[in-house]
Amino acid sequence: MFKFLFFSLFITTTIWSFSQEIPSDVEKSFNSMFSSAINVEWSRTDDFYEVAFIFNDEMKLTRFDKDGKWVFTKTEMVLENQLPVQVRKAIKSQYPDGYASRFQKIENNDKSLNYEVEISLDDNSYLVLIDSSGKILNTQKVEVAQDERNVNQEE
């Protein structure tokens, strides 16, 4: 289930076919950072190249610009207790009745470290972006398709 969520939430463009080429600078950057990555799947947005893969037994998604400059890497976290204490406190304080269900660590090229947490509250879901000190940077409501909501209710 985590693999499906990870890939469906972050890869919003179609997967490249084998006939399309990845610019050598982009591929070199990726290989220098993640040389032992497995299950590598490339996609492209208008301005960026994204790679979903497994590295050191963790699911990751990383983004490079067209010149091969690394932009960020998101790492799927399995358990809430993997989050820093300050981040967990911020979640409990801001969403005391919420249920945290998905966690990601985001390493940015400016050396900042943020966390994205999906919170379910009152039949709604929110993606909450929190910095490593526990400051909430952004909250975005997640729109869930009606058919997906029906599947979740049946489970």
N, C-alpha and C positions, 0 to 999 in steps of 0.2 A: 504494500500500500504506500509506504514511504517513497519508493522509487517512482511510482506512478504520480504521486503528488509533486515530487521534486521536479520531474521532467515536465509535467503539464503546467505547473505554475510559472516556470521560468523560461521555457523555450516557447516563444510566441510566434516564431517563424518556422517554416518547414525545414526539416533536416536536409542538409545538402546531399545531393546524389554523389556517388563516387566519381562521376566525370568532372565535377567542378573542382577547381584548385583553390587551395588556401595560399594566400601570399606567403612567400618564404620567410619574411620578417616575423609574421604572426606565428607561423608554425615553429620557427626557431625559438621565439620567446616562450611559447607554451612548453616546448620540449625541454628548455633549460630550467623551467620552474617545476615541471611535473613529468620528469622523464620516465617514471614507472607507472604512469596512469594507465588504467584499463577501461574498457567499455566507453571509449571516447566517441562522442557525437558532436559534430560541428553544426552550427547554424549561423546565419548572418542577418543582421538588421540593416537598416540604411547606412549606419555609420560604424557599426561594430561587428566583431566576430565573437560569438559565444561558444563555449565548449562545456558540455556536461560530461562528467566522467567520475570514476572512482579512483581515489588516491589514498594510500595508507588506510584502506578499509572505510573511508569516508566518502559520501556522495558530495560532489562539488560542482559548482558552476562558476566559470571565470569568464571575464570579458576583456578583450583587447581592442584597441583602435586599429584602423587600417594600416598604420605604420608599425604595428607590433608592440605598442606601448600597453603595458598591463594597466587595467582600470580598477578592477576589483575581483575578489573571489568570495563566493558564498559557500559556506560549509553547513550541511545539514547536521543538526544536533538531535540526538535521540531522546534525551531526558531533560526535563526542566532543571534538574540540579546540576547540569553542565553549564548553566548560565552563571555569570558572576553574581555574587550576593546582592550587589547594588541594583542590578537589573531585575532580579527576582523581587526585591523590595519594592521597586517602582511599579512592577506589574500588580503586586498585591495591594499596594496603596491606591493606584488609579482604577483598578478593576477587581475589587474585593470579591465580587460575586461571579467573576468571569472564569472561564476554563481555558487555560493555555494548552494548545494542542500541537503546535509546530514551532520549531526553534531553528534559527540560522545565525551563524556568526558571519559578519561581513567585514573582510579586510580590504581597506581602500588604499589606492596608490598614494594618498596623502598621509599614510601611516595611521590613520584613524581606525578605530575598531568599534563597530556597531553591532547591534543584535536586532533581528527581526523576529517578532513573536506573533503568532496568530492567536487571537483571543475570541472565544465564543461567549456571547452575552445576550440574553433575551432574544433568542432566535436570530441573532445577527453575528457576523464574524468581522473582525477588524485585524488589519496588519498594523502592528505597532513597531515603530523604529525607535530604538533606545541606544544611547551611547553607553560606553563602558562605565561611566560614573552613575548611571541610572537616570539621566535626563531624557525625557520623552521628546524625540525630535519631530515625529510625525505620526499621525494616526489616519489610516485609510480604511473605509468600509469596503468589505469584499462582497461583491455581488455574486450570489450563488444562483445558478440556473434552477428553474422550478423542477425539472426532472431529476437533478442531482439532489435537491432537497428531499424529494420523495424517496429516493434510494436510501438516503441517510436515515430517514424516519423509519424505514422498514427494518433496518439492521438492529 
